[in-house]
């Protein structure tokens, strides 16, 4: 809405003084920039990404090579029962395959014969494979895939959280601007009422006005003072609420000074600041919305979990095969003539635990499917409603501008008639009261218009 209509009333008496040169204007863009950079909750939102990266690092650790050393010795009454050393180096791979290299050295008077090895020890190199359960997918594979998805989901969630903070901050700024404008309006009309009261008193002393006119002028003056005081308190409260979003880099809260004022020309820049310029509902891609992307990553993660639970229905078949050699320097000694192998098979008869886990995983998957569907429809409807609301406010703003301008013309005409003796103070006050009422309504309407723009920004989940 064009701001000059609001300030026509300030020119009525010529009593509005120039703004203090020490006052500073804080624009919406500057304010939101401070919020995004220094607000603790915005910094807290960044921890979501840090947490996801830590979980990804933890998941990758499941594929780290591992060195295991097992040493066991027993000596009693000068007899060495056994002295066993077993060192193993393992390399996990993506699928259910694990490569191993092993060294054994065992001695002792009461050593179990199966642990007997050559004097210089026994070397082995081999592989262990899960042929059914755990081959195509296992817990460490699923954990790593889910951690990668969680990192992407965390970025979308972080964007939503920061966007919500910026939305709340913008609403607070608009309320601050509204309370400031209301205060200025009442201050201007108080100045008018004060000048009118002084003029009528002089006219009364000179015998040109009745005494009742001074009483009516004083009633109007006190009414304006009361309205201004109420507006002043609301402005102070809105200023304190705005300060809640202003912080320094060292997490120190900032209290807004009295000389910091809102930008009364916000209407000219609100679209660019909130990045809603030229928004087209038809071109908006709902599936690219951070909320939808977060749900998509969550759905993919649950799909991986469902695959894992379905894989748990297969039997556990673990196969191991190791080539043995006492001279590892000669690679040719590792052959099928000397080996150690084994197979381990297990299969629950009823699979009640596994089937229950799979059923729960499918239910979680269905729950997210329903949430995705409802979120997609909700976003579309919200955007459609907000765009129509913005169009309506554009029409209402134009009509309100005309009302304020027309009431100003009526007041000016009534003022001229009053000083010519053709009107009464009552009519002048009535015209002025209607002008004040419609000016305040215009400010309230613009505030709602700004909040609707902020709602569109919030729904779109843009980051400044």
N, C-alpha and C positions, 0 to 999 in steps of 0.2 A: 504494500500500500504506500502511496506517495506520502512522504512525511510532512510536506509543507502544509497540508490541511490542518495537521495537529497544532501547527505553530502560528497559524493565522490569528488565533485567539490571543497569542502573546503580543501581537503588534497592535492590539486594540487601543491601548492607552499610551503606547510608546514608553511604558515604564519598565520593560524587560531589559535588564542590564546585560552587557557582554559577559560571556562566560570567563571565569577566572583563568588567566593564561597559565596558571600552574596546574590546572586540571589535565589529566591524561586519559586518553580513550583506550580502552582495552577491547579490541574487536573480537568477534566470535572465533575467527581463525586463530588469533594469538592465544586466546583462552583454551581452546581445544588442543592446541599444540602443547601448552604447558601440561594439560591433563594427561595427554598421551605419553609425554616424556617422563614425567616425575610422579604421577599418582601411584601410591603403593600397590593398589589392586591391579593396575596395569603391569607393574613389575612382577606381582604375584602370578599373573596370567602367563608371563614368560617362563615361570617355573614348570608349567605343564609340559612345555617342550623339553626343558632340561630333564624332567623326570622320564619322559618317553625315550630320550636318548640314552639315559642310564639303563633303562630296561632293555633297550636294544643291545647295548654293550654286554649286559648280563646274559642275554639269550645267545649272543655269539660266543660267549665263554664256554658253552656246551660243546663247541667244536674245537676247542683248544687242545693241542697235543698234551699228553699227560705222562709224567714220569712217576712210577711207583716203585718203592723199595721196601721189601719185607725181610726183616732180619730177625731170626729167632735162635736163641742159644740156651742150652741147659747144661750146667756143670754141678755135680754133686759128689762129695767125698773123693775128690781128686779124679773123678771119672767124667769125661766129657760125653754126655749122653748124645747131644747133637749140636751141630752148628750149621744153620741153614740161612742162605742168602738167595733172595729171589728179586731181581730187578727187571722191571717191565717198562717199555716205552710204547704208548698207544697213540694212534692217529685216527680220530673219528672222522667219518666222511658224511656227505649230505644224506645219502640213503643209509639203510640199516647195515652198513659194512664198516668194519673197524680193522685197521692194520695194526699188527703188534710185533715187537721185537723183544726177546726175553733172554736173560742170562741167569743160570742157576749154578750154585756152588754149595754142595752139602757134604758134611763130614760128621763123624761121630761113631761111638762104639755101639749105640743102640738106635742107630738110624733106621727108619722104616725102609725096607728094600726098594719100594717104589720110588723113593727119593734119591736113590743111588745114581751118581753122575760121574763122569771122568774126573780125574784129579784136577785138571785145569778148568773144570766147569763145562757146562753144556749151554750152547747157544741155540736159539730157535727164532724163526721168522714165519709169520703166518697171518691168517685173516679169520675173523669171525663174522658170520652173516646171519641175519634174521630173515628166513625165507618166506614167512607168511606175515604174522603180526609184526609191525614195526619196519617192514621193508620199504614200502612206498611212502609211508608217513609214520612218524613216531613223535614222542613228546618233544624232543629237542628240535626237530624240524618244525613242528607246529608252533612251538614257543618262539622261534626265530621269525617265522612268517608273521605271526600275530604281533610281535614287537615292532616289525617294520610298518605294519598297518596302524598300530597304535601311535607311532611317530607321526604319520600323516593325519590321523584323526586328531591328535593333540594340536596340530597346527590349525585345523578347522575350529576346534573348541576354543583355542586361544583367541582366534579372530572373533568368535561370537562373544566371548567374555569382554574383550577390549571394546567391541562395538557397543555392548550394553552399558559400559561405563561412560563412553563418549555420548551415548544417547541421554543418559541421566544428567550428565554435565551440561549438555545443550539445553535440556528442559529447564535446568536451574538458571542458565544464562538468560533464557527467554523470560522467565519469571522476574529475574533481576531487572531486565530491560523494561518490562511492563510496570513494575512498581516505581521505577525511576521516572517513567513518563507520566504516570498518574501523579506523582509528587510534583513534577514540574507544572502540570496542568493546574492543580490546586494552588500552587504557589503563584502562578500567573493571575488566576482569578481572584486570589486574595489581594494581590496588588491592585487589581481593578476595584475591588470592593473598598479597599482602604482609601484610594484616591476619591472614589465616589462619596464615601462617608465624609471626608474632609471638605469636599466641594459643597455638599448639602448643608453641612454645619455653617460654612461661610454664608451660604445663601439664606439660611435661617436667621443668622445674626443681622443680615442686611434686610430682613423682612420679605424676602422673595419666596421662601419655602415655609410650609407649615411644620410645626414641631413634630408631628407624627411621622414626617418623612425622615427625620433624623433617627427616630426609633427604628423604623423599618430598615434604614441603611445600616444601623448598628447590628440589628438581628442578622442581616445578610453577612456582615463582616465577621461576626462571631461564628456563624455557620461555616463560612469559608475557613476560618482558623481551625475549627474542629475537624473539618474534612482533611485539611493539610496535615494536622497532627496524626490522624489515623494513617494517612498515606506515608508519612515519614517513618512511622514505626514499622509498617510493612516493608518499606525500602530497607530499613536496617536489618530486619529479619532475613530478607532475601539476600542481602549482602553477606551476612554470616553463613547462610546456606551455600552461597557461591564459594566462600572461602574453604569449605570442606573439600573442595576438589583441587585446591591449589597447594602444591608442596614444592619444597626445594629438593635438590639432588640427594641430600643427606637425610631424607625422610623427615624433614622439619616442616610442620604445617605453616602456612602463610596466612596472615590476617590482612584482608584487603584494606588499604588506606582510603580515607574519605575523598581524596582527590582523584581516585580512579573511578571513571564513569563508563557506562556501557555505550556502545556505538548505536546511535539513533538511526543510522543509515544501514542497519543490518539487513533490511529487506532487499537491498540491492545486491548483496553478496551471499545471502543464505544458501541459494542453490549451488553456487560454486564451492562454498565451504563444505557443505554436506554431500557434495558430489551427486546431486540429483538433477542436474541440468539436463534438459532434453530427455528425461526418462520416458521410455516407451514400454508400456505394459506388454505389448505384443512381442517385443523382441527379448523380453526378460526370460532367461533360462533358469527355470526353477531348479533343475538338477545340478546346476553349478553353484547353488547356494551353499554356504558353509555348513548349515544345519543338515542339508541333504547329503553333502559329501561326508560329514561326520557319521551319519547313519549308514552310508554306503560302506565305509571302512569297517564300521562295527559289524555290518552284515557279512562282509567278507571274512572277518575274523571268526565269526560264529560258524561260517561254512567250513572253515579249516577245522574248528573244534568238532563239528559234526562228522567230518571225514575221519578224524582221529578216533572218535567213539565208534564209528562203523568198522574201522580197522581192528578195534579191540575184540570184535566178534570172531576174528580168525584165530586159529590155534597158534600157540607159541612154539616156533620151530627154530632153534638156534644151532647153527653148525659152526664148528671150529676145525681148522686144519693148520698145523704148524710143521714146517720143515726143521729138522734137527741137525746140528753139526757141532763138532768140538773144535773145528778150525774155520772160523768165520772169515778169515782172510782169503780163503779159497772159495769163491762163490759157487764153484761146481760141486762142492760137498753138500749143498742144499738141494737134495733131490728126493724123489718119492720113495727111495729105499729106506730112509730114516725119517719118520714122521710121528706126530702125535695128533690124534683127531678125536672128535667127540660130537655127539648130537644130544640136544635136550628138547623134549617135546612135552608140552603141557596144554590141556584144554579143559576148561570147566564144563561140566556136563549140562547144566541148565542155563548158564550165561545170564542169570537174573540181574546181577550187578551191571554187566555190560549192556544188556538190553535196556535197563533202567536209565543208565547214563545216556544212551543214544536217544531215548525218548525225550529226556529232559533237554538235550541239545537241540532236537527238532522243535520243541516247544519254544525255546528261546529264539530260534531262527524265525518261527512264525510270528512271534511277538514283534520282532524288529520289522518284519515285512508289513504288518499292520501299521506300525508307527511310521514307516516310510510313506505308505499310501496316505494316511491322514495328514502327515506333515506337508506333503506335496499339495494337497487340496487346500489346506489351511493357509499356506503361503500365497497361493494364487488368489484366494478369496480376500485375504488381508490386503494384498497389493491392489486388487481391483477396488476394494472399498476405500482405501486411502487416496488413490488417484481420483476417484469420483468426488471425494471429500475436498481435495485440493481445488478441483474445478469449481465446486460450489463456493468455496471461500473466495476464489477470485471474483466471482460474481458479487458475493456479499460485500467484499471490500470496495468494489467500484460504487455500489449503491451507498455504502456508508460514507465514502468520500463526498458524494453529492449531498448527503444529508448534513454533514458537518459544514460544508461550504454554504449551503442554503441557510442553515441556522445562524451562521456567522453574518450573512447578509441581513437577515431579519433583526439580529441584535444591533448591528450597526445602524440600521434604519430607525429602530426604536430609540437608540441612544440620541440620534439627531433630533427626533421628535420630542424627546424628553427635555433636551436643553432648549428647544424652541417653545416649550410650555404646552405642547400638544399631546403629551403622553404622561403616564404616571410612573413612579418608581416601581410600583408593583409589576407593571407590564415589562419594564426593563429587567427586573429580577427574574421574572418568569421566562423571558427569552434567554437570559443568561443561564438559568438552571437547565433549560432544555439543551442548550449548547454544551454545557458541561456534561450532562447525561450522555449525549450522543458521542462526545469526544471520548469519554471513558469507555463507552461501548465499542467505539472504533479501535481503541487500544486493546481491549479484551479480545476483539475479533481477530486482530492481527496476531495477538499472542497465540490464539488457537490455530491460526494459519501456520505460524512458525512451528508449533508442536506437531502439526500434521506433517510438515516437511521432515521434522525429526523422526516421526514414526516411519515415514517412507525410508529414510536413511537406516533406521534400525531394522526394518524388515529386509531391506536389501543386504544388510550386514556388510556395508562398505567400511573400509578402513581409510582414514584421512591420510 
